[in-house]
Amino acid sequence: MASPARAPVLALKDVRLADGAKPLFDGVDLALEPRVRACLVGRNGAGKSTLLKILAGQGVEADSGERAVQPGAKVVYVSQEPEITGETLLDYATAGGAQDYEAQAALADFGLDPDKSAKGLSGGETRRAALARAFAEQPDVLLLDEPTNHLDIFAIQTLEDELAASKCAALIVSHDRAFLNRVTERCFWLEHRKIRRLDKGFSEFEAWAESIMAADAEEARRLDKVLERENAWLARGVQGRRARNEGRRRALLALRAEKKDRQSELRGTMTMAVESAGTSGKRVVEAKGVTKRFGDRTIVENFSTRILRGDRVALVGPNGAGKTTLVKLLLGELERDAGTVQLGTNLEVSYIDQARMALSDKITVWDFLTPGGGDSIIVRGHPKHVAGYAKEFLFTDAQLRQPVTSLSGGERNRLLLARALANPTNLMVLDEPTNDLDMDTLDLLEDLLADFDGTLILVSHDRDFIDRLASSTIALDGKGGVVETPGGWTDLMDQNPDFFKASKSGTAFAPVSKAATKPAPAAPAAPKKSAKLSYKDQRRLEECEALIAKSPAIIAKLEEALADPNLYTRDPATFDKTMKALDKARADLEQAEMEWLELEEKKENLAG
């Protein structure tokens, strides 16, 4: 017998809202029952943050529709950019009505000193303070807008534990796939100004969304066929003003409006490209015995690595462990206490830093994209009008003259990407590039980096992003320990399960979660195993396919050259060189065929 449906603790019904002349929501329905953990997914600009504010009853009111909250239910909202007020963190954490002991416990769970000043906090400390206050208030509904931004992996795991142990319902907007896989059991998809609902966790979302988009594409093709037929009818000179044709003419105008509406939504798609600055030397960075200390604290102790052209190297570790410091050491921007660093030849470095230091508060979007003045920007060697280029990154004409301080976190990140990607590069350094990016932009960035033929150094706390891209991962424990492992985050933890044990023992880097002291909650569903090859394996599969395709022609050409009976007599050196090249080509082909078979078998096994 089916269990009775639970009444929602928070719900929206038929909510409509326009942003100026642009409709944002057109009959949105959404309901959260007690203890349901859901995510809200949608493309850039769909209105996810606005919808959370409507649900929270803070700052935004719908034009029409209903918001219903169970009597006495407490709804707590944590915004993308929380503002920390009060003299101390304890003052801030109790300002919403939490008891002192609850606030102190929550702050400690997130590794914060309750007596710490609320001024001058880092991005990670600000986020942890806001989350601590939210949990201390023991809400019935928790609304989280990009809660993992600026958190290190261990703070994200603490947040996962807190959500698992809490009795609240939660609705989460996040780009962090690994996080959503672990905490959600329902997905709301904001698309075409309405909400679609999937009663499964985020691990099932993408396949479900793809099936819906395929059906929508088929419907769009049907609409285009009908519109083509009706336009032909009108073009034949039928008197559309006659009463018997008036209904058909109105239907045609409605079809045209519907197509225009679809096209206007499709225009909000970001384009992104990068051009290599030419081939760097094979050795990009070689570090030997590098040590760096700040006072009594050791950041890196006797670390050696070699980064070769085409490598994708991820740097991971707790906030404050020294990841950015290690990047600067590897680039030769910071003096070492011991050891050597050698940079390769012909390097063109593009650096996007997590602190957004390249963005001055006093300049406009236009000024930032054209630092030399004028109305054009050189994009991969060719001049392009700044307005046209800005549109490729979803900036409107009106935003071009606005100061960068008026931009959201995601817009600032896109602006930095826009200028960085305009210049050819063969060594790209990205320090926390996924912060504030929506999933569509994140997917586009991932595809771009996968196709980039240069070298990548990536600092990130996004476990899924690292697993998809990294060919090797360097981990720092914050106490001078550094280890490098082939593969991504999952490979690192599989091969070095105890590496971060010291930094999880209650230090400021990675606090112990209070989940260990609570009754064990029902474990969230295990994340679905990836059905895709890792970036490293996929890249090797593509390399093998390319080699298998071109090798027969190379071998045939070498065999043809050796078929000349006079070659050895005429030119022994060329004969010897050709023989060696033929042996190598055959060996490479055999190796590629073997690897291809193994990788294809692995791919089939992953796909189930």
Phi and psi in degrees as a GROMACS rama.xvg file:
@    title "Ramachandran Plot"
@    xaxis  label "Phi"
@    yaxis  label "Psi"
@TYPE xy
-69.32  140.809  ALA-2
-73.1789  147.153  SER-3
-65.3158  146.353  PRO-4
-65.7972  138.472  ALA-5
-85.6363  144.293  ARG-6
-71.4113  138.291  ALA-7
-68.1631  145.379  PRO-8
-85.7373  -23.6856  VAL-9
-148.911  134.832  LEU-10
-152.119  152.217  ALA-11
-119.858  142.053  LEU-12
-134.428  122.592  LYS-13
52.406  45.6685  ASP-14
-80.3686  132.476  VAL-15
-128.64  141.743  ARG-16
-155.415  136.166  LEU-17
-113.905  140.083  ALA-18
-101.639  90.9452  ASP-19
68.1377  -126.763  GLY-20
-83.8042  -10.2019  ALA-21
-91.9598  120.478  LYS-22
-70.4111  132.775  PRO-23
-103.903  -48.1832  LEU-24
-123.844  137.104  PHE-25
-132.478  71.3598  ASP-26
89.2722  52.6393  GLY-27
-81.8468  129.918  VAL-28
-119.367  133.624  ASP-29
-156.347  135.773  LEU-30
-139.799  137.765  ALA-31
-118.698  119.063  LEU-32
-86.5234  164.232  GLU-33
-54.1874  134.763  PRO-34
69.2553  4.32205  ARG-35
-73.5593  133.902  VAL-36
-109.796  112.246  ARG-37
-128.505  156.803  ALA-38
-115.184  153.495  CYS-39
-114.266  116.083  LEU-40
-115.513  142.843  VAL-41
-175.751  161.723  GLY-42
-71.3451  170.184  ARG-43
-57.5985  129.686  ASN-44
80.9765  4.72385  GLY-45
-69.942  -23.3386  ALA-46
108.748  24.9035  GLY-47
-61.942  -48.2864  LYS-48
-64.1064  -39.2355  SER-49
-61.9394  -41.0358  THR-50
-64.9983  -38.5947  LEU-51
-61.7566  -40.0474  LEU-52
-65.8445  -37.3461  LYS-53
-64.0583  -44.5695  ILE-54
-60.6723  -38.7673  LEU-55
-75.5291  -16.1385  ALA-56
70.7159  30.5312  GLY-57
-125.248  114.689  GLN-58
83.3303  -23.9516  GLY-59
-132.925  131.062  VAL-60
-116.535  139.071  GLU-61
-69.7323  153.237  ALA-62
-68.3485  -34.9791  ASP-63
-157.898  169.378  SER-64
106.776  -179.594  GLY-65
-124.862  143.437  GLU-66
-118.942  123.824  ARG-67
-121.691  133.117  ALA-68
-128.452  135.521  VAL-69
-58.0182  138.332  GLN-70
-54.9429  130.834  PRO-71
82.9204  -5.03302  GLY-72
-73.4027  137.294  ALA-73
-100.414  122.797  LYS-74
-109.534  124.291  VAL-75
-119.48  132.345  VAL-76
-120.021  128.906  TYR-77
-113.241  113.803  VAL-78
-79.5079  171.92  SER-79
-61.6331  -37.3283  GLN-80
-127.188  77.0216  GLU-81
-66.1572  148.185  PRO-82
-106.858  121.973  GLU-83
-94.7818  122.165  ILE-84
-120.639  169.593  THR-85
98.011  171.987  GLY-86
-77.7969  -44.2353  GLU-87
-124.664  169.556  THR-88
-65.6924  -31.0442  LEU-89
-67.1591  -39.8093  LEU-90
-56.9914  -45.6853  ASP-91
-65.1059  -44.718  TYR-92
-69.7559  -21.8306  ALA-93
-97.9969  -3.90723  THR-94
-65.8631  -21.9314  ALA-95
-92.367  5.0431  GLY-96
109.22  0.378009  GLY-97
-69.9536  146.618  ALA-98
-69.7345  152.29  GLN-99
-54.8511  -46.2216  ASP-100
-66.741  -34.8368  TYR-101
-67.9664  -42.4486  GLU-102
-65.3006  -42.6518  ALA-103
-63.3348  -41.5505  GLN-104
-64.7637  -42.9034  ALA-105
-66.0277  -41.6977  ALA-106
-61.9891  -41.658  LEU-107
-64.8487  -37.9341  ALA-108
-59.084  -34.7943  ASP-109
-95.4269  16.8832  PHE-110
74.2507  29.1327  GLY-111
-117.004  142.206  LEU-112
-82.469  120.269  ASP-113
-57.9321  -28.0268  PRO-114
-87.0018  -0.700414  ASP-115
-65.9546  142.594  LYS-116
-61.6932  143.189  SER-117
-81.0268  0.349593  ALA-118
-97.2139  150.592  LYS-119
66.4794  32.8547  GLY-120
-79.8253  150.906  LEU-121
-75.3555  171.017  SER-122
-60.7623  -40.6037  GLY-123
-67.3835  -40.0774  GLY-124
-66.0444  -40.1677  GLU-125
-60.2386  -46.2921  THR-126
-64.2243  -43.9829  ARG-127
-65.7167  -37.0775  ARG-128
-64.2058  -42.8538  ALA-129
-64.7135  -40.1029  ALA-130
-68.8325  -40.4291  LEU-131
-60.5119  -44.9113  ALA-132
-60.8954  -41.8374  ARG-133
-61.1171  -46.8969  ALA-134
-70.3253  -33.0821  PHE-135
-62.7851  -29.6523  ALA-136
-77.5083  -5.11715  GLU-137
48.2981  62.5093  GLN-138
-73.8762  159.818  PRO-139
-84.9687  -30.4221  ASP-140
-133.962  131.403  VAL-141
-118.726  121.304  LEU-142
-109.147  117.402  LEU-143
-119.992  122.183  LEU-144
-106.745  107.51  ASP-145
50.2911  58.9746  GLU-146
-70.3124  -18.8953  PRO-147
-90.1733  -4.53125  THR-148
-57.1817  131.315  ASN-149
71.0116  2.39198  HIS-150
-89.7106  143.765  LEU-151
-80.6015  173.342  ASP-152
-60.4919  -35.3009  ILE-153
-73.9158  -35.5925  PHE-154
-67.6568  -35.2069  ALA-155
-64.1221  -41.274  ILE-156
-65.53  -35.2059  GLN-157
-62.2059  -43.6496  THR-158
-61.0473  -41.0878  LEU-159
-59.8141  -42.9355  GLU-160
-65.221  -41.4561  ASP-161
-62.3464  -41.9185  GLU-162
-65.6043  -39.7661  LEU-163
-64.5491  -34.8089  ALA-164
-85.5727  -18.7269  ALA-165
-78.3004  154.018  SER-166
-94.5108  2.8292  LYS-167
-80.1403  159  CYS-168
-81.783  152.161  ALA-169
-141.852  140.211  ALA-170
-125.472  125.195  LEU-171
-125.767  130.614  ILE-172
-103.989  120.201  VAL-173
-156.38  151.066  SER-174
-96.6861  -4.40543  HIS-175
-84.5763  99.4979  ASP-176
-62.8493  -43.1999  ARG-177
-60.1288  -41.8156  ALA-178
-62.7227  -48.7703  PHE-179
-64.3627  -37.2986  LEU-180
-58.2457  -35.2984  ASN-181
-84.5234  -24.9188  ARG-182
-115.556  -10.8831  VAL-183
-105.154  151.511  THR-184
-128.228  -0.970322  GLU-185
-148.754  148.101  ARG-186
-125.633  132.504  CYS-187
-109.164  127.219  PHE-188
-110.958  113.137  TRP-189
-89.1158  105.897  LEU-190
-146.241  136.661  GLU-191
53.7262  38.9709  HIS-192
69.587  10.0656  ARG-193
-129.207  170.57  LYS-194
-107.735  130.158  ILE-195
-107.922  148.517  ARG-196
-123.439  133.763  ARG-197
-121.555  120.803  LEU-198
-88.3815  50.3797  ASP-199
-143.288  165.858  LYS-200
-72.1653  173.103  GLY-201
-63.4028  -24.5598  PHE-202
-60.2824  -20.9637  SER-203
-98.2586  -3.42893  GLU-204
-66.244  -47.5094  PHE-205
-63.1833  -43.06  GLU-206
-63.8496  -40.3842  ALA-207
-64.2362  -45.315  TRP-208
-64.3296  -38.5508  ALA-209
-62.8911  -39.0108  GLU-210
-65.9197  -37.1455  SER-211
-69.3196  -41.6332  ILE-212
-64.589  -35.5854  MET-213
-64.0648  -41.4833  ALA-214
-66.1464  -39.2184  ALA-215
-64.9617  -38.4331  ASP-216
-64.0538  -38.8657  ALA-217
-65.3006  -40.4188  GLU-218
-64.4545  -38.0971  GLU-219
-64.3604  -39.7971  ALA-220
-63.9727  -39.3056  ARG-221
-62.5399  -43.2726  ARG-222
-61.1745  -42.5829  LEU-223
-62.6346  -38.2908  ASP-224
-64.787  -44.0778  LYS-225
-63.6253  -43.0537  VAL-226
-63.7695  -39.7613  LEU-227
-62.0058  -42.1501  GLU-228
-66.5685  -41.8775  ARG-229
-71.6539  -35.5209  GLU-230
-63.0251  -39.2073  ASN-231
-63.8892  -38.8058  ALA-232
-61.2819  -44.1022  TRP-233
-68.8362  -36.3144  LEU-234
-69.4874  -19.6813  ALA-235
-75.363  -0.60279  ARG-236
92.328  13.5408  GLY-237
-62.2879  138.053  VAL-238
-75.4358  93.6893  GLN-239
-64.793  -16.8536  GLY-240
-81.7484  -13.8494  ARG-241
-63.4868  147.214  ARG-242
-57.8672  -38.7189  ALA-243
-72.3804  -16.0024  ARG-244
-104.553  -4.18111  ASN-245
-63.8925  -40.4468  GLU-246
-63.3967  -40.8691  GLY-247
-66.8761  -37.0634  ARG-248
-66.4232  -40.2939  ARG-249
-64.5392  -39.5607  ARG-250
-62.6583  -38.3666  ALA-251
-64.33  -43.5749  LEU-252
-63.057  -37.1537  LEU-253
-65.6378  -38.9833  ALA-254
-63.4871  -42.3026  LEU-255
-62.0791  -42.323  ARG-256
-64.6652  -38.6883  ALA-257
-64.9206  -41.5353  GLU-258
-66.3193  -41.1634  LYS-259
-61.1094  -38.4855  LYS-260
-64.3489  -43.4013  ASP-261
-63.155  -42.2944  ARG-262
-66.658  -35.8937  GLN-263
-65.2362  -34.3618  SER-264
-70.6288  -36.392  GLU-265
-68.607  -22.6671  LEU-266
-67.2746  -21.3354  ARG-267
-81.6622  45.8733  GLY-268
-112.507  126.144  THR-269
-81.1665  140.603  MET-270
-110.497  145.563  THR-271
-148.98  133.218  MET-272
-148.404  156.224  ALA-273
-139.351  144.48  VAL-274
-117.978  133.892  GLU-275
-69.2153  144.46  SER-276
-87.2974  22.1142  ALA-277
99.2754  165.576  GLY-278
-77.1798  128.036  THR-279
-80.5688  174.268  SER-280
-63.0217  158.062  GLY-281
-60.4655  -40.4409  LYS-282
-89.7809  117.577  ARG-283
-90.7611  -49.9644  VAL-284
-140.982  134.603  VAL-285
-130.758  117.325  GLU-286
-114.491  136.389  ALA-287
-132.155  122.175  LYS-288
58.9572  35.0884  GLY-289
-72.7471  130.431  VAL-290
-131.39  138.191  THR-291
-142.908  130.602  LYS-292
-128.412  149.566  ARG-293
-121.077  102.061  PHE-294
65.2003  -126.315  GLY-295
-86.2083  -4.95251  ASP-296
-97.1516  128.818  ARG-297
-94.6907  124.304  THR-298
-89.9107  -49.5718  ILE-299
-134.386  134.249  VAL-300
-125.931  111.324  GLU-301
53.7224  52.7126  ASN-302
-99.3272  135.105  PHE-303
-129.615  142.876  SER-304
-158.89  160.985  THR-305
-132.543  121.25  ARG-306
-107.337  121.602  ILE-307
-104.076  160.839  LEU-308
-54.0179  130.944  ARG-309
91.9627  -9.22231  GLY-310
-67.806  149.242  ASP-311
-118.471  104.302  ARG-312
-109.097  121.436  VAL-313
-99.7191  140.474  ALA-314
-112.341  126.348  LEU-315
-131.882  161.701  VAL-316
152.566  170.402  GLY-317
-61.4152  155.519  PRO-318
-56.9165  134.709  ASN-319
85.2114  1.70839  GLY-320
-75.1239  -20.5808  ALA-321
112.475  23.0475  GLY-322
-63.8446  -47.952  LYS-323
-64.5622  -36.2568  THR-324
-61.1441  -43.023  THR-325
-64.7135  -38.9625  LEU-326
-57.8536  -46.9703  VAL-327
-65.8878  -33.5734  LYS-328
-65.0439  -43.9494  LEU-329
-67.1611  -29.3509  LEU-330
-88.4935  -1.39082  LEU-331
76.3703  17.0566  GLY-332
-89.3835  -8.57111  GLU-333
-135.058  135.544  LEU-334
-69.4919  140.832  GLU-335
-93.2475  152.633  ARG-336
-81.593  -27.5212  ASP-337
-158.2  160.355  ALA-338
93.5686  177.288  GLY-339
-130.81  151.285  THR-340
-133.225  125.282  VAL-341
-117.271  127.725  GLN-342
-95.5899  148.37  LEU-343
-74.967  -177.487  GLY-344
-93.1419  156.512  THR-345
58.0094  39.624  ASN-346
-88.1477  131.357  LEU-347
-119.927  106.365  GLU-348
-96.1027  133.898  VAL-349
-118.639  123.713  SER-350
-124.226  122.369  TYR-351
-114.467  116.1  ILE-352
-99.4714  150.651  ASP-353
-65.9404  -25.9972  GLN-354
-82.8317  -0.221965  ALA-355
55.3865  37.6747  ARG-356
-65.6069  -20.5615  MET-357
-73.0649  -11.9536  ALA-358
-96.6083  109.44  LEU-359
-86.2235  138.252  SER-360
-65.9261  -18.1862  ASP-361
-92.9028  -4.285  LYS-362
-108.458  161.616  ILE-363
-93.9454  170.902  THR-364
-58.8115  -43.5688  VAL-365
-58.8164  -49.0362  TRP-366
-61.5088  -38.8244  ASP-367
-65.728  -38.6164  PHE-368
-78.4194  -18.99  LEU-369
-126.167  69.3063  THR-370
-61.3687  -21.7652  PRO-371
-91.4168  3.76877  GLY-372
88.7833  179.4  GLY-373
85.264  -169.437  GLY-374
-120.268  13.9053  ASP-375
-126.356  155.178  SER-376
-129.456  138.069  ILE-377
-80.5007  113.775  ILE-378
-111.547  108.122  VAL-379
50.5764  44.7065  ARG-380
91.6718  -2.63576  GLY-381
-129.362  138.622  HIS-382
-69.6543  140.643  PRO-383
-142.733  139.345  LYS-384
-62.8961  137.884  HIS-385
-61.333  -35.1469  VAL-386
-66.7125  -41.4365  ALA-387
-65.6727  -40.8055  GLY-388
-68.8529  -39.3066  TYR-389
-62.6687  -35.1885  ALA-390
-63.6938  -29.955  LYS-391
-63.692  -21.4794  GLU-392
-109.881  22.4332  PHE-393
71.5694  25.689  LEU-394
-96.0192  134.516  PHE-395
-84.4863  164.674  THR-396
-59.0825  -36.6002  ASP-397
-64.8187  -30.9452  ALA-398
-76.4714  -18.2024  GLN-399
-61.025  -33.5694  LEU-400
-97.9136  7.45141  ARG-401
-87.2815  148.26  GLN-402
-67.8382  151.986  PRO-403
-64.3023  -19.2235  VAL-404
-64.9044  -20.6878  THR-405
-83.2317  -6.08272  SER-406
-84.1551  150.305  LEU-407
-74.8749  170.947  SER-408
-59.3428  -42.966  GLY-409
-65.2714  -37.8111  GLY-410
-67.3707  -38.6202  GLU-411
-63.423  -40.6563  ARG-412
-63.771  -42.356  ASN-413
-64.4074  -35.833  ARG-414
-65.2417  -42.7621  LEU-415
-62.7182  -41.4738  LEU-416
-62.6836  -40.1553  LEU-417
-59.0357  -45.8427  ALA-418
-74.6378  -37.9294  ARG-419
-65.1648  -39.3503  ALA-420
-80.4494  -9.23049  LEU-421
-71.0792  -25.5932  ALA-422
-99.1976  137.053  ASN-423
-60.2382  142.622  PRO-424
-150.385  152.572  THR-425
-126.701  0.936133  ASN-426
-137.786  107.206  LEU-427
-105.137  126.738  MET-428
-114.691  116.955  VAL-429
-118.977  115.447  LEU-430
-104.352  105.726  ASP-431
55.9602  57.1703  GLU-432
-74.8596  -16.6335  PRO-433
-88.4329  -9.67195  THR-434
-57.4528  130.933  ASN-435
72.3576  0.0288932  ASP-436
-85.7664  139.268  LEU-437
-76.3769  168.386  ASP-438
-65.3589  -36.1453  MET-439
-62.2477  -45.9276  ASP-440
-65.738  -37.9858  THR-441
-63.1742  -43.0184  LEU-442
-61.9218  -41.5379  ASP-443
-65.0725  -42.2666  LEU-444
-63.5929  -41.1819  LEU-445
-61.7746  -44.6192  GLU-446
-61.9769  -41.9077  ASP-447
-61.8804  -45.2352  LEU-448
-68.9619  -32.8712  LEU-449
-65.9346  -34.5678  ALA-450
-88.3548  -11.5637  ASP-451
-64.1724  127.339  PHE-452
-92.3672  8.47769  ASP-453
-96.8444  -155.353  GLY-454
-110.871  143.926  THR-455
-125.389  130.808  LEU-456
-116.659  120.697  ILE-457
-123.955  123.504  LEU-458
-103.977  120.749  VAL-459
-157.352  154.039  SER-460
-109.7  7.10183  HIS-461
-87.7525  102.341  ASP-462
-62.28  -41.4884  ARG-463
-65.7495  -42.9985  ASP-464
-60.5287  -42.4365  PHE-465
-65.984  -45.0836  ILE-466
-61.0254  -34.9417  ASP-467
-75.7129  -26.2992  ARG-468
-113.15  -35.4428  LEU-469
-74.5343  134.438  ALA-470
-90.2607  -21.2633  SER-471
-154.104  155.657  SER-472
-130.2  128.896  THR-473
-104.918  124.168  ILE-474
-112.155  138.414  ALA-475
-117.524  135.337  LEU-476
-96.5398  -0.910566  ASP-477
85.989  -2.1721  GLY-478
-123.393  18.1942  LYS-479
100.961  -15.2658  GLY-480
-77.3129  133.832  GLY-481
-136.803  136.456  VAL-482
-137.631  144.154  VAL-483
-120.346  133.508  GLU-484
-132.808  135.678  THR-485
-60.5466  143.043  PRO-486
95.3173  -164.733  GLY-487
-101.838  -155.87  GLY-488
-61.9635  -44.2766  TRP-489
-61.2841  -42.4053  THR-490
-63.6127  -40.9719  ASP-491
-58.5752  -47.8404  LEU-492
-71.5718  -32.9496  MET-493
-65.1052  -38.9908  ASP-494
-91.4189  -18.9241  GLN-495
-136.312  61.428  ASN-496
-63.3561  -23.8683  PRO-497
-104.548  7.49146  ASP-498
-61.3126  -40.1561  PHE-499
-92.7057  11.2481  PHE-500
-58.6429  -42.0516  LYS-501
-65.2298  -39.1819  ALA-502
-79.847  -4.41496  SER-503
-101.803  8.80223  LYS-504
-90.6292  22.5121  SER-505
106.878  11.0901  GLY-506
-75.4802  174.724  THR-507
-68.2435  -14.8959  ALA-508
-79.6692  -41.0799  PHE-509
-148.924  90.1338  ALA-510
-66.4635  152.423  PRO-511
-75.1283  134.934  VAL-512
-74.8579  144.843  SER-513
-74.2849  -6.0759  LYS-514
-58.1859  -27.7822  ALA-515
-68.6061  -23.2223  ALA-516
-97.7412  -0.70321  THR-517
-100.335  162.132  LYS-518
-55.7913  138.68  PRO-519
-63.7982  119.708  ALA-520
-77.1046  165.574  PRO-521
-60.4546  128.427  ALA-522
-66.6936  135.18  ALA-523
-64.9618  156.055  PRO-524
-57.3347  137.462  ALA-525
-62.2287  136.982  ALA-526
-60.1587  143.837  PRO-527
-64.9682  132.353  LYS-528
-63.0512  138.873  LYS-529
-56.7777  134.023  SER-530
-95.1636  11.9868  ALA-531
-121.388  154.592  LYS-532
-66.0374  154.137  LEU-533
-65.4758  164.196  SER-534
-57.1602  -42.9657  TYR-535
-61.9498  -45.5064  LYS-536
-68.2766  -41.0434  ASP-537
-63.3969  -40.6524  GLN-538
-63.8477  -42.4258  ARG-539
-66.7599  -37.0141  ARG-540
-59.8818  -44.7651  LEU-541
-65.8305  -38.1386  GLU-542
-64.1523  -41.0788  GLU-543
-63.882  -43.3999  CYS-544
-61.051  -42.245  GLU-545
-65.3067  -40.9596  ALA-546
-67.1817  -41.8313  LEU-547
-63.0561  -35.6049  ILE-548
-70.9685  -39.2234  ALA-549
-94.9069  -17.2805  LYS-550
-63.042  -42.2705  SER-551
-56.0085  -39.9153  PRO-552
-67.1846  -38.9696  ALA-553
-65.7371  -44.1758  ILE-554
-63.8758  -42.48  ILE-555
-62.222  -39.0383  ALA-556
-66.4583  -40.7873  LYS-557
-66.8648  -40.498  LEU-558
-64.4029  -36.6804  GLU-559
-64.2857  -40.1481  GLU-560
-65.0088  -40.0176  ALA-561
-73.5331  -16.7584  LEU-562
-70.2451  -14.5848  ALA-563
-68.9048  112.994  ASP-564
-66.722  -18.2205  PRO-565
-98.4538  0.962562  ASN-566
-63.5745  -45.4846  LEU-567
-63.8577  -41.5151  TYR-568
-66.9119  -40.7893  THR-569
-75.1116  -40.0227  ARG-570
-150.396  80.5037  ASP-571
-57.4901  -35.9898  PRO-572
-64.7991  -42.9617  ALA-573
-66.6957  -39.267  THR-574
-59.8175  -46.7139  PHE-575
-63.9521  -42.1732  ASP-576
-63.5773  -40.9902  LYS-577
-67.8193  -40.5774  THR-578
-60.7746  -44.7994  MET-579
-63.8785  -39.7293  LYS-580
-64.9922  -37.9358  ALA-581
-67.5381  -44.0476  LEU-582
-59.9817  -42.2557  ASP-583
-65.8762  -42.9531  LYS-584
-61.7501  -41.6035  ALA-585
-66.6291  -43.2988  ARG-586
-63.9251  -41.5211  ALA-587
-62.6418  -40.9321  ASP-588
-64.7284  -43.8693  LEU-589
-62.8024  -43.2583  GLU-590
-63.7534  -43.0977  GLN-591
-63.0904  -39.9431  ALA-592
-65.065  -40.3161  GLU-593
-65.3176  -45.4324  MET-594
-64.8171  -38.8173  GLU-595
-60.8219  -44.3763  TRP-596
-61.8557  -43.5281  LEU-597
-63.8162  -43.3671  GLU-598
-70.5071  -36.7784  LEU-599
-65.0373  -38.4664  GLU-600
-65.1938  -41.7247  GLU-601
-62.7068  -41.4041  LYS-602
-62.3391  -42.489  LYS-603
-65.2564  -39.8884  GLU-604
-64.7296  -39.5217  ASN-605
-65.4664  -37.1474  LEU-606
-72.9314  -10.6322  ALA-607
